[in-house]
Amino acid sequence: MHRLPGSFTAVCVISLVLAILGSMVTCAGAFTTIFQDQIVNAGGGVNAPPQAVIDLQQDWLPVQILFLIWRGVTVILLLIGSIMGLNKALAARTWLLAAVTCGLIFELANIGPHVWLQLKTMDIMKAELLGKAGGPPEGFFTAAVGVGIAVSVGTVLVKVAFYIWGHFVLRNKQVVAAFSGTADDEDEPQDEWS
């Protein structure tokens, strides 16, 4: 295997970090999906969310399960691709290309329903809590929605930028040649974005 550009190693390391973080999110999502009823009824239902929120979650359960499985597949691809890439295995580029493609499509497909569910849940909570004595002021809900959407969209934009950059790195001539066994023995100079 010939010398690879540093950007390839960066793609592998970032993919590994995303795989580890994604596995935690996937496990937490699977746990809450499987044990949703027990979580809601814990503590005698004192702190349970409003029934409208529970109904909304139940209505969207098939979609949430689909995205949970899709995230799991993306995590597996990122994990295998990054480990293979760091070990310079011949199939690493193929696995990483599959991972960044799957991740890019997942993030773009997931953001719309995710933000919609956040908005809908906050509307229900707002209607439920505004009339109660000691409830939060209306500005709280506006701020909460703004912060929630900003964090969600910001995170997605960072990941989408990484996946697009990853495609460029993985299609770099030196990377393609290294994993096809046709790279020259002499290292070619690379620009800083390759």
C-alpha positions as CSV (number, residue, x, y, z in Angstrom):
1,M,0.0,0.0,0.0
2,H,1.4,3.4,-1.0
3,R,1.3,6.5,1.1
4,L,-2.1,8.0,1.5
5,P,-2.9,11.7,1.9
6,G,-3.5,12.9,5.5
7,S,-7.0,13.8,4.6
8,F,-7.8,10.1,4.1
9,T,-6.6,9.4,7.7
10,A,-8.8,12.4,8.8
11,V,-11.8,10.8,7.1
12,C,-11.1,7.5,8.9
13,V,-10.7,9.1,12.3
14,I,-13.8,11.4,12.0
15,S,-15.8,8.4,10.7
16,L,-14.7,6.4,13.8
17,V,-15.8,9.2,16.1
18,L,-19.2,9.5,14.3
19,A,-19.6,5.7,14.5
20,I,-19.0,5.7,18.3
21,L,-21.3,8.7,18.9
22,G,-23.9,7.3,16.5
23,S,-23.8,3.9,18.2
24,M,-24.7,5.6,21.5
25,V,-27.6,7.5,19.9
26,T,-28.8,4.3,18.3
27,C,-28.6,2.3,21.5
28,A,-30.4,5.1,23.4
29,G,-33.1,5.3,20.7
30,A,-33.6,1.5,20.7
31,F,-33.8,1.5,24.5
32,T,-36.5,4.2,24.6
33,T,-38.4,2.7,21.7
34,I,-38.5,-0.8,23.3
35,F,-39.2,0.4,26.8
36,Q,-41.4,3.4,26.0
37,D,-44.4,2.2,28.0
38,Q,-42.3,1.4,31.1
39,I,-40.5,4.8,30.9
40,V,-43.8,6.7,30.7
41,N,-45.3,4.7,33.6
42,A,-42.2,5.0,35.8
43,G,-42.9,6.8,39.0
44,G,-46.6,6.2,38.8
45,G,-46.9,8.4,35.7
46,V,-46.4,11.6,37.7
47,N,-43.9,13.1,35.3
48,A,-45.4,11.4,32.2
49,P,-45.7,13.5,29.1
50,P,-49.2,14.6,28.0
51,Q,-51.3,11.9,26.3
52,A,-51.2,13.9,23.0
53,V,-47.3,13.6,23.0
54,I,-47.5,9.8,23.6
55,D,-50.1,9.5,20.8
56,L,-47.9,11.5,18.4
57,Q,-44.9,9.2,19.3
58,Q,-47.0,6.1,18.7
59,D,-48.3,7.5,15.3
60,W,-44.7,8.1,14.2
61,L,-43.3,4.9,15.7
62,P,-42.9,3.0,12.3
63,V,-41.0,6.0,10.9
64,Q,-38.8,6.3,14.0
65,I,-38.0,2.6,13.8
66,L,-37.1,2.9,10.1
67,F,-34.7,5.8,10.9
68,L,-33.3,4.0,13.9
69,I,-32.4,1.0,11.7
70,W,-31.0,3.3,9.0
71,R,-28.8,5.0,11.6
72,G,-27.7,1.6,12.8
73,V,-26.6,0.6,9.3
74,T,-24.8,3.9,8.8
75,V,-23.0,3.4,12.1
76,I,-21.9,-0.1,11.1
77,L,-20.6,1.1,7.7
78,L,-18.7,4.0,9.4
79,L,-17.2,1.7,12.0
80,I,-16.1,-1.0,9.6
81,G,-14.9,1.5,7.0
82,S,-12.9,3.6,9.5
83,I,-11.2,0.5,11.1
84,M,-10.4,-0.9,7.7
85,G,-9.1,2.5,6.5
86,L,-6.9,3.0,9.5
87,N,-5.5,-0.5,8.8
88,K,-5.2,0.3,5.1
89,A,-7.3,-2.8,4.1
90,L,-7.9,-3.0,0.4
91,A,-11.7,-2.8,0.7
92,A,-11.6,0.2,3.0
93,R,-12.3,2.8,0.3
94,T,-15.4,0.9,-0.8
95,W,-16.7,0.6,2.8
96,L,-16.1,4.3,3.5
97,L,-17.8,5.4,0.3
98,A,-20.8,3.3,1.2
99,A,-20.7,4.8,4.7
100,V,-20.5,8.5,3.7
101,T,-23.2,8.0,1.0
102,C,-25.5,6.2,3.5
103,G,-24.8,8.9,6.1
104,L,-25.4,11.8,3.7
105,I,-28.7,10.4,2.5
106,F,-29.8,9.6,6.1
107,E,-29.0,13.1,7.4
108,L,-30.9,14.7,4.6
109,A,-33.9,12.4,4.9
110,N,-34.0,12.5,8.7
111,I,-33.9,16.3,9.3
112,G,-37.4,17.1,8.0
113,P,-39.3,14.6,10.1
114,H,-37.0,15.3,13.1
115,V,-37.7,19.0,13.1
116,W,-41.4,18.5,12.4
117,L,-41.7,16.2,15.5
118,Q,-39.8,18.7,17.6
119,L,-42.2,21.5,16.6
120,K,-45.3,19.4,17.0
121,T,-44.2,18.1,20.4
122,M,-43.4,21.7,21.6
123,D,-46.8,22.9,20.4
124,I,-48.5,20.2,22.4
125,M,-46.4,21.0,25.5
126,K,-47.1,24.7,25.1
127,A,-50.9,24.2,24.9
128,E,-50.7,21.9,27.9
129,L,-48.5,24.0,30.2
130,L,-49.4,27.6,29.4
131,G,-52.7,27.6,31.2
132,K,-51.3,26.0,34.3
133,A,-50.3,28.0,37.4
134,G,-46.6,28.1,37.8
135,G,-46.0,27.1,34.1
136,P,-43.2,28.5,32.0
137,P,-43.8,31.8,30.2
138,E,-44.6,31.7,26.5
139,G,-41.2,33.1,25.6
140,F,-39.7,29.9,27.1
141,F,-41.3,27.8,24.3
142,T,-40.1,30.1,21.6
143,A,-36.6,30.0,22.9
144,A,-36.7,26.2,23.4
145,V,-37.9,25.6,19.8
146,G,-35.3,28.0,18.4
147,V,-32.4,26.4,20.3
148,G,-33.6,22.9,19.5
149,I,-33.9,23.5,15.8
150,A,-30.6,25.4,15.7
151,V,-28.8,22.5,17.3
152,S,-30.5,19.9,15.1
153,V,-29.9,21.8,11.8
154,G,-26.4,22.8,12.8
155,T,-25.4,19.3,13.7
156,V,-26.8,18.0,10.4
157,L,-25.0,20.7,8.4
158,V,-21.7,19.8,10.0
159,K,-22.2,16.1,9.2
160,V,-23.4,16.7,5.7
161,A,-20.3,18.9,5.0
162,F,-18.1,16.0,6.4
163,Y,-19.9,13.4,4.2
164,I,-19.5,15.6,1.1
165,W,-15.9,16.3,1.9
166,G,-15.4,12.6,2.5
167,H,-16.7,11.8,-1.0
168,F,-14.1,14.2,-2.5
169,V,-11.3,12.7,-0.4
170,L,-12.3,9.1,-1.3
171,R,-12.4,10.0,-5.0
172,N,-8.9,11.6,-4.9
173,K,-6.6,10.1,-7.6
174,Q,-4.0,9.1,-5.0
175,V,-6.6,7.3,-2.8
176,V,-8.3,5.6,-5.8
177,A,-4.9,4.4,-7.1
178,A,-3.7,3.2,-3.6
179,F,-6.8,1.0,-3.2
180,S,-6.8,-0.2,-6.8
181,G,-3.1,-1.3,-6.6
182,T,-2.1,1.1,-9.4
183,A,-0.4,3.9,-7.3
184,D,3.2,4.9,-8.3
185,D,6.0,4.2,-5.8
186,E,6.8,7.9,-5.6
187,D,4.4,10.0,-3.6
188,E,2.7,12.6,-5.6
189,P,2.3,16.1,-4.1
190,Q,-1.2,16.8,-2.9
191,D,-3.0,20.0,-2.4
192,E,-4.2,20.8,1.1
193,W,-7.8,19.9,0.3
194,S,-7.2,16.5,-1.2
